[in-house]
Amino acid sequence: MGKLDGKVAIVTGAARGLGRGYARHLASLGAKVAVSDLNLRSYQEFEAEAHAMTGDSTVDEIRSGGGDALGFEFDIGDRDQVFAMVEDVKKQWGRVDVLVANAGGGRGKPAETTATLVPPDLLELVTRMNFYGTVHSCSAVAPHMKEQRSGRIVTVASYAGSVAGIGGGYAHYGANKAAIAHYTRYLAQELGPFGINANCIAPGVIATARIVQLVGGNAGGNKAAEDIAVRRFGTVEDCAKVIEFLVTDLSDYVTGALIPIDGGWNRAG
Ligand SMILES: NC(=O)c1ccc[n+]([C@@H]2O[C@H](COP(=O)([O-])OP(=O)(O)OC[C@H]3O[C@@H](n4cnc5c(N)ncnc54)[C@H](O)[C@@H]3O)[C@@H](O)[C@H]2O)c1
């Protein structure tokens, strides 16, 4: 028996990286998983991600492992498409138990994205893919979860949503992640009476292919990990285990929380 047998999960941004890890992990616990992404083959952008794939997409990987999966390819900033996906999932599988609103990320270079210099087009793009995408996803699953009187929502912030990096670059990304964390507290207040828990994770440096390309990996004692208490970057599994905690009965009395997954990276607040 899997802990999530009979449950239906939606993971956004699940074609590669952390989202792919969450989708596969939830499937390994028995959930049927809807995999959504702007591009279901986005792993092709990074050699290491492509190398790790055991199928043509996360959907294929789950299916070939004996699980149930559906694939949806659209922009998470498009509210109508988000609602259409959730309707489709409900139609095919009859319920929606878990949402991991993972789609997102930063765009642009740190030097060009300080608080007052961030170009309006980048501000708009990053807000659309992070904050708006999260609000649309939560808004689309909530009516179904309310009707069921149960559900688990996990949103995704970042270390950058709590701490402004030295130099102030990536202000648009950090501000979006802070907004997601605070939105989640409101979400928990609204949904708690319906038996729905909503929590937010704040990953630190997690060694997905995109991040390894930027800052290097764990091999050979990376100097960049010296500010992290456990002296290493995180792994996809480190985050997937916290997701498991947040979507199973281990966390029945946890809601509205912001949970850092950062190895004790020295943080303010
Ligand atoms: N990796 C880290 O160190 C780290 C740290 C803090 C927070 N995060 C957050 O975790 C999440 C996943 O990070 P990752 O490292 O796996 O990123 P990633 O870039 O490797 O994967 C993100 C996925 O989201 C998809 N995506 C991007 N824009 C989209 C859109 N508009 N609509 C639908 N899908 C879209 C991409 O195609 C990609 O498959 C992001 O929200 C990111 O901000 C990651």
The ligand as an ORCA input file, in Angstrom:
! r2SCAN-3c Opt
* xyz 0 1
  N      16.778     24.800     -7.767
  C      16.874     25.664     -6.776
  O      17.951     25.842     -6.178
  C      15.682     26.457     -6.316
  C      15.823     27.274     -5.192
  C      14.730     27.991     -4.734
  C      13.506     27.894     -5.380
  N      13.414     27.108     -6.489
  C      12.110     27.061     -7.156
  O      11.732     25.723     -7.390
  C      10.998     25.631     -8.603
  C      11.657     24.634     -9.550
  O      13.025     24.971     -9.707
  P      13.991     24.150    -10.662
  O      15.373     24.426    -10.189
  O      13.536     22.753    -10.803
  O      13.764     24.959    -12.029
  P      13.875     24.491    -13.568
  O      14.061     25.758    -14.327
  O      14.880     23.418    -13.738
  O      12.437     23.882    -13.869
  C      11.322     24.708    -13.932
  C      10.284     24.089    -14.835
  O       9.176     25.017    -14.884
  C       8.787     25.177    -16.224
  N       8.212     26.505    -16.446
  C       8.856     27.692    -16.522
  N       8.015     28.678    -16.821
  C       6.787     28.115    -16.919
  C       5.499     28.617    -17.238
  N       5.314     29.915    -17.514
  N       4.460     27.752    -17.284
  C       4.638     26.438    -17.014
  N       5.837     25.909    -16.718
  C       6.907     26.733    -16.676
  C      10.047     25.002    -17.044
  O       9.766     24.637    -18.398
  C      10.771     23.909    -16.265
  O      10.440     22.628    -16.740
  C      10.904     27.051     -9.145
  O       9.710     27.667     -8.702
  C      12.115     27.736     -8.509
  O      11.960     29.130     -8.412
  C      14.457     26.379     -6.971
*
